[in-house]
Amino acid sequence: EKFTRAMTSNMVPLALGGNDFEDYEAMGMTRRDVIYVDDFSNVSALASYLKNMDDATYNGYHAWRQTKRYRSGKEDAQQPYCELCQQLHLKPELQKPTRTFGDLVR
């Protein structure tokens, strides 16, 4: 959940535990997109990296946003409702054509 929040906000995601990095790669992410905590020998090394990160490195973690869009499962579940709502707010002549189905029991 926190990883998803970072991906859909303007935060640099920190990936810790639960998944191997290959799982993040399966989502299309690379080590240039995510700070994978297990890449550091200890918490002090991670803290030092974060504290001393320059602007170019920080901005590099956001470069993926120019070419990719991370969608959470929640967004995918909401998408049909968003499209329905958009259609309902259009003038009838601009809405997608509708279909009527007869007896669905047969």
VOBA-1610 file (N, C-alpha, C; in pm, whole numbers, padded with zeros to 5 digits, always signed):
BEGIN
Glu+00083-00119+00000Glu+00000+00000+00000Glu+00087+00126+00000Lys+00187+00131+00087Lys+00272+00250+00092Lys+00353+00263-00036Phe+00394+00149-00093Phe+00467+00152-00219Phe+00378+00211-00328Thr+00254+00168-00333Thr+00158+00219-00431Thr+00138+00369-00414Arg+00128+00413-00291Arg+00109+00556-00265Arg+00227+00636-00318Ala+00347+00585-00299Ala+00466+00655-00350Ala+00466+00658-00502Met+00422+00549-00564Met+00422+00542-00710Met+00319+00636-00771Thr+00208+00654-00705Thr+00102+00738-00761Thr+00110+00882-00711Ser+00205+00911-00624Ser+00230+01047-00577Ser+00364+01092-00635Asn+00412+01203-00592Asn+00542+01250-00640Asn+00652+01218-00540Met+00650+01095-00490Met+00753+01050-00396Met+00842+00949-00465Val+00965+00939-00418Val+01054+00833-00465Val+01020+00708-00383Pro+00981+00600-00449Pro+00944+00480-00375Pro+01064+00411-00311Leu+01048+00372-00186Leu+01143+00287-00117Leu+01079+00150-00107Ala+01144+00050-00163Ala+01091-00085-00160Ala+01162-00163-00051Leu+01086-00215+00043Leu+01143-00290+00155Leu+01061-00414+00180Gly+01127-00528+00178Gly+01064-00653+00219Gly+00949-00697+00132Gly+00903-00816+00160Gly+00787-00870+00091Gly+00818-00924-00047Asn+00871-00841-00133Asn+00897-00882-00271Asn+01047-00883-00300Asp+01086-00972-00391Asp+01221-00965-00446Asp+01219-00856-00552Phe+01336-00805-00587Phe+01337-00697-00686Phe+01278-00743-00819Glu+01289-00871-00848Glu+01232-00924-00973Glu+01081-00898-00980Asp+01014-00895-00865Asp+00871-00864-00863Asp+00845-00720-00906Tyr+00933-00630-00866Tyr+00919-00490-00909Tyr+00952-00477-01058Glu+01051-00554-01102Glu+01085-00553-01244Glu+00968-00603-01328Ala+00894-00699-01276Ala+00776-00750-01347Ala+00670-00641-01362Met+00673-00541-01274Met+00581-00428-01285Met+00638-00320-01376Gly+00757-00346-01433Gly+00818-00250-01525Gly+00911-00151-01458Met+00941-00171-01331Met+01027-00078-01259Met+01172-00127-01265Thr+01266-00033-01258Thr+01408-00066-01255Thr+01470-00006-01129Arg+01596-00032-01108Arg+01665+00026-00993Arg+01686+00176-01011Arg+01659+00229-01128Arg+01663+00375-01149Arg+01530+00439-01111Asp+01427+00356-01089Asp+01293+00406-01057Asp+01259+00394-00909Val+01321+00298-00843Val+01287+00262-00706Val+01415+00248-00625Ile+01413+00293-00502Ile+01526+00268-00412Ile+01493+00138-00339Tyr+01568+00035-00369Tyr+01545-00097-00311Tyr+01633-00109-00186Val+01570-00110-00072Val+01640-00104+00056Val+01740-00218+00072Asp+01709-00335+00019Asp+01800-00449+00033Asp+01931-00430-00044Asp+01940-00327-00128Asp+02065-00298-00198Asp+02169-00235-00104Phe+02128-00195+00014Phe+02218-00128+00109Phe+02258-00226+00218Ser+02382-00213+00264Ser+02435-00307+00363Ser+02370-00292+00500Asn+02324-00171+00531Asn+02258-00148+00659Asn+02178-00018+00652Val+02105+00011+00758Val+02020+00129+00761Val+02103+00257+00754Ser+02219+00256+00814Ser+02306+00375+00810Ser+02349+00407+00667Ala+02379+00304+00589Ala+02418+00326+00449Ala+02301+00383+00369Leu+02182+00333+00394Leu+02063+00386+00327Leu+02040+00531+00367Ala+02048+00559+00497Ala+02027+00696+00546Ala+02129+00792+00485Ser+02253+00749+00477Ser+02357+00833+00418Ser+02328+00860+00271Tyr+02285+00757+00199Tyr+02252+00773+00057Tyr+02138+00874+00040Leu+02034+00859+00120Leu+01919+00949+00110Leu+01956+01092+00148Lys+02032+01106+00254Lys+02069+01238+00304Lys+02161+01313+00207Asn+02248+01240+00139Asn+02347+01303+00051Asn+02309+01301-00097Met+02189+01259-00127Met+02145+01251-00267Met+02139+01391-00328Asp+02200+01407-00445Asp+02194+01537-00513Asp+02066+01546-00597Asp+02038+01665-00646Asp+01914+01688-00722Asp+01905+01601-00847Ala+02017+01584-00917Ala+02015+01505-01040Ala+01977+01360-01011Thr+02031+01304-00904Thr+01998+01167-00868Thr+01852+01157-00827Tyr+01808+01251-00744Tyr+01668+01252-00700Tyr+01574+01262-00821Asn+01602+01355-00910Asn+01517+01372-01028Asn+01522+01249-01119Gly+01635+01179-01118Gly+01646+01057-01197Gly+01547+00951-01153Tyr+01514+00948-01025Tyr+01415+00852-00976Tyr+01274+00885-01024His+01255+01003-01079His+01124+01041-01132His+01118+01036-01284Ala+01229+01006-01349Ala+01234+01007-01496Ala+01134+00909-01556Trp+01108+00798-01490Trp+01015+00698-01543Trp+00875+00756-01563Arg+00842+00859-01489Arg+00707+00917-01498Arg+00681+00981-01635Gln+00789+01008-01710Gln+00774+01065-01844Gln+00729+00961-01946Thr+00758+00835-01921Thr+00730+00730-02019Thr+00638+00620-01969Lys+00619+00611-01838Lys+00537+00504-01781Lys+00431+00564-01691Arg+00327+00488-01668Arg+00227+00529-01570Arg+00198+00410-01482Tyr+00221+00425-01356Tyr+00192+00318-01262Tyr+00046+00330-01221Arg-00027+00223-01236Arg-00168+00221-01196Arg-00184+00120-01084Ser-00246+00164-00979Ser-00273+00071-00869Ser-00395-00012-00905Gly-00413-00122-00839Gly-00531-00205-00861Gly-00659-00129-00833Lys-00653-00037-00737Lys-00770+00043-00703Lys-00811+00129-00822Glu-00713+00189-00890Glu-00745+00270-01009Glu-00808+00184-01117Asp-00754+00063-01137Asp-00809-00025-01239Asp-00954-00061-01208Ala-00983-00082-01081Ala-01119-00117-01041Ala-01214+00001-01059Gln-01164+00122-01043Gln-01249+00241-01053Gln-01271+00285-01197Gln-01182+00247-01288Gln-01185+00298-01424Gln-01321+00283-01494Pro-01386+00165-01490Pro-01516+00155-01559Pro-01619+00254-01506Tyr-01615+00279-01375Tyr-01711+00373-01317Tyr-01680+00516-01359Cys-01552+00548-01372Cys-01514+00681-01418Cys-01563+00705-01560Glu-01546+00605-01645Glu-01592+00618-01783Glu-01744+00630-01788Leu-01814+00552-01708Leu-01960+00560-01703Leu-02004+00700-01661Cys-01941+00752-01558Cys-01976+00885-01509Cys-01951+00991-01616Gln-01839+00980-01686Gln-01809+01075-01794Gln-01916+01070-01901Gln-01957+00950-01939Gln-02059+00934-02042Gln-02193+00993-01997Leu-02227+00972-01871Leu-02355+01022-01821Leu-02362+01174-01817His-02247+01239-01810His-02245+01385-01807His-02237+01449-01945Leu-02226+01366-02048Leu-02225+01419-02185Leu-02369+01439-02234Lys-02384+01526-02331Lys-02514+01539-02396Lys-02547+01406-02462Pro-02673+01366-02465Pro-02709+01235-02520Pro-02654+01209-02660Glu-02650+01311-02744Glu-02601+01290-02881Glu-02450+01265-02886Leu-02379+01297-02779Leu-02234+01275-02774Leu-02195+01146-02701Gln-02292+01082-02638Gln-02264+00959-02564Gln-02239+00843-02660Lys-02167+00744-02611Lys-02146+00623-02690Lys-02281+00558-02717Pro-02296+00494-02832Pro-02424+00429-02860Pro-02454+00320-02757Thr-02579+00306-02727Thr-02620+00203-02631Thr-02680+00085-02705Arg-02684-00027-02638Arg-02747-00146-02694Arg-02853-00193-02596Thr-02959-00246-02649Thr-03065-00302-02567Thr-03067-00453-02589Phe-03072-00526-02482Phe-03076-00671-02490Phe-03216-00718-02456Gly-03260-00816-02529Gly-03392-00873-02504Gly-03390-00960-02380Asp-03462-01066-02385Asp-03474-01159-02273Asp-03338-01225-02246Leu-03281-01199-02131Leu-03150-01255-02098Leu-03159-01394-02036Val-03280-01439-02008Val-03297-01569-01944Val-03273-01681-02043Arg-03308-01663-02167Arg-03294-01769-02267Arg-03152-01801-02296
//
